[in-house]
Amino acid sequence: MRIAITADPYIPVPPTGYGGIERTVDFVCRGLTQRGHKITLFAHRDSSTIATLIPYGVPPHQGVVARLKELWQLGTGLFTRRKEFDVVISWGRLAALLPILPWRTIPKIQRYCRSSVPWTSVRIATALAGKSIEFVGASTSVYHEDNKIPAGSWRTIFDGVEMDRYTFVPSVSPDAPLAFLGRLCPGKIPHVAIAVAKATGRQLILAGNREPDADDPTYFEREVEPHIDEQQIQYIGTVNDEQKNSLLGRSAALLFPTAFKEAFGIVMAEA
């Protein structure tokens, strides 16, 4: 089959550090290519992929104008090439599919990996595309609200992990550290992981990116940074796949506190 796959243009596919969705997109692109399908990937210009890359994006991807230009770039790219694809799989914004939604001869799959479904957009897309569009959640909780599905035709397909990228370690030393792997933001509450480490007297290694949170821009400086002593509490920044494999393999446990409804915590599967 000739398959178009879209991803947001903010992070390369695959990512060098943070980027769970982009890592999954890369996994799928390689897997489908190995099965004989022809893949075209719309993604960040620095992506390194086995698929045919169609780069797009307006760095630094900030502001309404830049976001609208990116939607236009992707939407027109899909529309002008619509006869080249047998199916379109979107990991990006649903709005970018607008130009091809009325073309019901093209099957479309919109995937959501976060628990923030734009239900109004889903209703509009379903009205325009009819049965030619299906919605997929990384978990059932993504689209189930109060035990019902507000709109659209949905199914669940869990994210996968490449097992050969991780080395199974059957045991670790008694003084092995705890690990926290994720964004150092209020939603991931790494300060709770720090509290656990201090309460148990264990060493904690924090790994992840620390971009300022829009709602609480001083969170890291206030709740995390004062506790980093590079002895009991260490912060090693973002990690690549090899570093992640090493960190998880030598840790006594992964701490995964969270303050919101996780759609699918891929790091738990990796651990």
N, C-alpha and C positions, 0 to 999 in steps of 0.2 A: 504493500500500500504506500501511497504518497501522503505523508503525514506532516502537517504544520504544527509546531509546538511553540507557544509564546510564553515568555517570562518577563517580569518587570525589568526595566533597564538600569536598575540601581546598583546591582552587584553582578560581577562576571559569573558565567557558568562554565566550569564549576568555580565555586568561591575559593579564595586562598585561606580564608579564616571563617568568620561568621557568615552564615547563609544556608540554613537548613533546607529551604525551598529550592534554592539554586542547586544544591547538592543532589536533591531528589530529581530535579529536571535533568541534570547531567546523567544520572544513573539510568533514567528512562530512555534518554536519547541513545545512549550506548547499547542498552539492552534491545531496543527495537531495531537499531541498525544491525546488530549481530543476528537478529532473526530475519534479516533480509528486507526490511522496510527502508524506504527512502525518506529521510528526515530533514526538514528545513526548520531551523531554529531562529526565532526572532528574539534577540536578547542584547545585553550589554556589548558594546563594541570590542571589549577586551576578552570576550569569551573565547575559550579554547575548546573546541568541540569537534567530535567526529562527524557531526551533522553539517549541512550547508548553512552557514551563518548569514543572517540578514541583520546587520547591526542597526540599532536605533537608540534614541535617547537625547536629551538636552541637558548635559551637565551644567551645574551641579544638581539638577533635578529638584529645584526649589521654586516655589511660587506657582500660582494658578496658570500663568501663561506657559511656563515650561511644561507643566503636567498636561495641559491641553494640546500642546504641540506634540508631545509624546504619544498621546492617544490618537492624534491625527496621523502621525507617522506609521504607527502600527496598523491602524484601521485601513488606511489607504494601501499599505503594503499587502495586507491580506486580500483586499478587494481586487487590486490589479493582478494578483496571482491566483485568484480563486479557482481558476480552471486547472491549476497545477496540483491541487490537493484533493485527496479522497476523504479526508477528515481533518478537523482543526481541534487541537487540544490546548486550552488556555490555562496557564498558571498565573496570568496577569490580570489586568482589569477587565471586567465584563464589558464596560463601555467601549473598549477597543474593538469588540466584535460587532458593534452596531452596523457598519457598512455591509457585513455579510449575513446578518441575522435574517433578512427576508429571503435569502437564497436557500430555500428549504431542501435543495438537492445536495447540499453540503452538510454532512453530520458535524455537529459541534459539541464539544465537551468543555464545560467550565468547571474548573477544580478549585475548591476552597480548602485551605490548610489552617485557617484561623476562624475563631468563633465570632465573626463579625460580618455576617451575610447581609448585603444590601437588598433587602426583600423587595423594595419598590422596583429596583432595577431587574430583579429576577422576574417579577410579574410582567414588566414591559418586554423583556427579552423573550419570555415564553409566548406572549401575544404575537410578537413579530416572527419568531422562528418556529412556533408550533412544536411538533414532535422532533424537529431536526436538532434540538438542543437538549442535552442532558446535563444535570449538575451532579458533581461528585464531591463528597466530603471526606476529609482525612480520618474522620470518625463520625459516628452517628450523631453525637452531641452537637456537631457543627450546625446541623440543619433541623434538629428536633427542638421545638420550643413548646413547652407545656404539653408534651406528648402529642404534638401534631406538627405537620409540615406546612408552613404558611403559604408557600407557592412553589411551583416548578416540579419537575420529575427528578427525584434524587436517588442516589445509591451511595454506599460506603465502600471505599477502597483505601485500605491503610497504606501509609508510607512504608517503604522497604529499606533495609540496611544491607550493604554489601558485606557479607560475613568475612570474606577473605581480606578485608581491610583492617580487621581487628584480630588481635592475638588473644586467645583465651588464656587467662592466668588462673589456675586452680586455687592458688593460695598466695597470701602476701605476708609480710612480716608483721608481728604483733603491734609494732609502732607505725604501721603504714598510715599515710595521711588520709583525710577526707578530701573529697573533690567537689567543687561547684563549677558547672560548665554552662554558661549562658550569658545573656545580656545582664549587665550590672545596673539594673533599673528598678524602680519601685514595684513593677508588676512581678518581677522574678524574686523579689525580697531576699537578696543575698545577705542582708543584715541578720536574717533568721539563721542562715547557715553559719554565720560568724558566731551567733549566740550559742548554737549547738556545739560548735567546736570548743568554745570557751567553757561551756558547762560540762563537757566530757573530757576536757584536758587534751584534746586531739589537735594535731596540726591540720590546717585547712589550706588547700591550694585553690585560689579563685582564678578561673580562666574565662575570658569573654571580652566583648567590646563594651565600652563605657560612654556611648554617645549620650549627650545631655537629654533628659526626658522633658518633653514639652510642658507637662503639667507640674513637674517638680525638678527643675534644672539643677538644683544644688544637692540632689539626693546622694550622689556618690561622695561628694566632698563632706557631707554631713554624717551619713550613716555607715559608710564603708571605709573611706580613706583613713580616718583616725585610728582604725583598728589594725591597719596593715603595718606589721613590724618586721616583715621579711624573715620571721622565725616561726612563730606559731601560725600567724595569718600571712600568707604570701599571695601576691597578685602577679600573674605571669603574662597578662595581656591576652590577645586572641591567639588561637592555636590552629595549626593546619591539621590535616588528617593524621600524619605521622605523630605529631605531638599529642594529639587527642588520644590516639591508641596507647601511647606510652603513659599518659596521665591516668587513663581509666584502668589500665592494666596493673599499675602499682598502687592504686588507692584501695583503702579498706572498704569504702562505700561512696556512692554518689549521693550528694544531698540535692534534692530537687524541690525546694519550697516554691510556692507560687501563690499569688494573690488574685488570680483570675482564672476563668474556666479555660483550661488548656484544650486546644483542638486535638493535638497529637504531639506529645513531647518526644521528638525523635531521639533526643539524647538519652532517654531512658531505654529505648530499644538498643542504642549503641552500647550502653553500659551493660 
